[in-house]
Amino acid sequence: DNQFEYLTDELWHEGVFSNHAIYDHRNHGNVILSKFPIKEHEVINISQNNLEQRSLLYAELMINDKPVHTFCTHLNLLHRDRVRQYRLIKEYILDKSGEIEQIILAGDFNDWNQHASKHFMDIPEMSDGHHDLHGSYPKTFPSLLPFFKLDRIYTRGFNILTAEVLKDKKWTFISDHLPISLEVQVK
């Protein structure tokens, strides 16, 4: 019944969840799961209209006594709303992490027109792991026959070792999007 509690009890040591859209028969939000300690977390409302309740979930992880700033989001469908959300997210990231600390920003950017990266790539040393390794954005939606490139994982302060879309059949029934996996090494 509660995926978040199941995942944190059975698979991960720590996690935080933002339940920002509540409906009669289902809810959705963002989640950050970690095997590393979570020092602090925050949910930032980035909604741009009453129909799409959206948030940015922030968690500061501690890896080898150094902070790693992690962000998870799900952006609006309309481009003009996403542009405002890009600005809010970028401001928040720079406020939390400064210009040198490590960052992971991931989520459903609903990036239909593939413009999200131009808003985040001017953050010093930010990279898109999948695009950097493969020269293209990953096809993640719909999960049964992925065609659209909506999802991203941006990082700073990491070497990207691998980047792939998890296409195994078991992933197609967990969500309407396929997950992206990055294997990284701290610089």
C-alpha positions in Angstrom: 0.0 0.0 0.0 2.8 2.4 0.8 5.7 2.1 -1.6 7.8 4.6 0.2 7.6 2.8 3.6 8.2 -0.6 1.9 11.3 0.7 0.1 12.8 2.3 3.1 12.1 -0.7 5.4 13.3 -3.4 3.0 15.9 -1.9 0.6 17.3 1.4 1.8 18.5 2.8 5.1 17.0 6.3 4.8 14.5 8.2 2.7 12.4 11.2 2.4 9.1 11.7 0.5 7.0 14.6 -0.6 3.4 13.8 -1.2 2.4 16.9 -3.1 -0.6 15.7 -5.1 -3.4 13.9 -3.3 -6.3 12.4 -5.1 -9.2 10.1 -4.1 -7.6 6.9 -5.3 -4.0 7.7 -5.7 -1.3 10.2 -4.7 2.0 11.2 -6.2 5.1 12.9 -5.1 8.9 12.7 -5.1 11.2 10.4 -3.2 14.9 10.3 -2.3 16.2 7.0 -1.0 19.7 6.7 0.3 22.1 4.2 1.9 24.0 7.2 3.2 22.8 9.3 6.2 20.3 12.2 5.4 21.3 15.2 7.4 18.4 17.4 6.5 15.6 17.6 4.0 13.0 20.1 2.7 10.0 20.2 0.4 9.7 23.3 -1.8 6.4 24.1 -3.5 7.1 25.0 -7.1 3.5 24.7 -8.3 2.6 27.1 -11.1 -1.2 26.5 -11.3 -4.0 24.8 -9.4 -4.2 21.8 -11.7 -0.6 20.6 -11.3 0.7 20.4 -7.8 4.5 20.2 -8.0 7.4 20.3 -5.6 11.2 20.1 -5.4 12.4 17.6 -2.8 15.7 18.4 -1.3 17.9 16.1 0.9 21.5 16.7 2.1 23.3 13.4 2.2 26.6 12.9 4.0 29.1 10.8 2.1 32.5 10.4 3.7 31.7 13.4 5.9 31.0 15.6 2.9 27.6 17.0 1.9 26.0 15.9 -1.3 22.9 18.0 -2.2 20.2 15.8 -3.8 17.1 17.2 -5.5 14.1 15.3 -7.0 11.3 16.9 -9.0 8.4 16.4 -11.3 7.7 19.5 -13.5 4.6 20.8 -15.2 3.4 19.9 -18.7 3.3 23.4 -20.1 6.7 24.9 -21.3 6.0 28.4 -19.8 5.4 26.8 -16.4 8.5 24.7 -16.6 10.6 27.8 -17.5 9.5 29.4 -14.2 10.2 26.1 -12.4 13.7 25.9 -13.9 14.5 29.3 -12.5 13.1 28.5 -9.0 15.0 25.2 -9.0 18.3 26.7 -10.2 18.1 29.5 -7.5 17.4 27.0 -4.8 20.2 24.7 -5.9 22.7 27.5 -5.9 21.5 28.7 -2.5 21.9 25.3 -1.0 25.1 24.1 -2.6 27.1 27.2 -3.5 29.5 26.8 -6.4 31.6 23.8 -5.4 29.6 21.2 -3.5 28.3 18.0 -5.1 24.8 17.9 -6.6 22.4 15.3 -7.9 19.2 16.7 -9.6 16.9 14.1 -11.0 13.3 13.7 -12.0 10.5 13.9 -14.6 11.2 17.2 -16.3 8.4 16.7 -18.8 11.1 18.0 -21.2 9.0 17.5 -24.4 11.0 20.1 -26.3 14.4 19.2 -24.8 15.1 22.7 -23.4 15.7 21.8 -19.7 19.5 21.3 -20.0 20.1 24.8 -21.2 18.7 26.1 -17.9 20.9 23.9 -15.7 24.1 23.5 -17.7 25.2 27.0 -16.8 25.4 25.9 -13.1 29.2 25.6 -12.7 30.4 22.1 -13.7 26.9 20.7 -14.0 26.6 17.7 -16.4 23.9 15.5 -17.8 25.3 12.0 -17.4 23.4 10.2 -20.0 23.8 12.9 -22.6 27.5 13.3 -21.9 28.2 9.5 -22.3 25.8 8.7 -25.2 25.3 12.0 -27.0 21.5 11.9 -26.6 18.8 12.2 -24.0 17.3 8.9 -22.8 14.0 7.7 -24.1 11.9 7.0 -21.0 8.2 7.5 -21.8 5.9 5.6 -22.1 7.5 2.7 -20.3 6.0 0.0 -22.6 7.3 1.6 -25.8 9.6 4.5 -24.8 9.7 7.2 -27.4 9.8 10.5 -25.5 12.9 12.0 -23.7 11.3 13.5 -20.6 13.5 12.5 -17.7 17.0 13.7 -16.6 19.7 13.2 -14.0 22.1 16.1 -13.7 25.2 15.9 -11.5 28.1 18.1 -10.3 31.3 16.8 -8.6 31.0 13.2 -9.9 32.7 11.2 -12.6 29.9 9.4 -14.6 30.9 5.7 -15.0 27.7 4.4 -16.6 24.3 5.8 -17.7 21.5 3.7 -18.9 17.7 3.4 -19.1 16.5 0.3 -17.3 14.4 -1.5 -19.9 13.9 -4.9 -18.3 10.3 -6.0 -18.4 9.9 -5.6 -14.6 10.4 -1.9 -14.9 7.6 -1.3 -17.4 4.9 -2.0 -14.7 6.3 0.1 -11.8 5.7 3.4 -13.5 4.6 5.0 -16.8 8.3 6.1 -17.2 11.4 3.9 -17.3 14.0 4.7 -14.7 17.4 6.1 -15.6 20.4 4.6 -13.8 23.8 6.4 -13.3 26.8 4.9 -11.7 29.0 7.7 -10.4 32.3 8.1 -8.6 33.0 11.1 -6.3 35.7 13.3 -7.8 
